[in-house]
Amino acid sequence: MRTKLILAILAAIISVVGTGIWFLISEREGAKERREKFFGSTQEYPTSGGEKMKIEW
């Protein structure tokens, strides 16, 4: 009985924490999209491994 109660509490805590993390990540992505839409997208450069390449002349 006591073990089941502890497991139920742990499951509830894990689900709440997981939901909170998911919300923070989705909110960060939403804020990034709103910022890009408001300020306009920056000039895009060819990428290599997700990083901007330096253009040398």
Buried (B, 14 or more C-beta within 10 A) or exposed (E): EEEEEEEEEEEEEEEEEEEEEEEEEEEEEEEEEEEEEEEEEEEEEEEEEEEEEEEEE
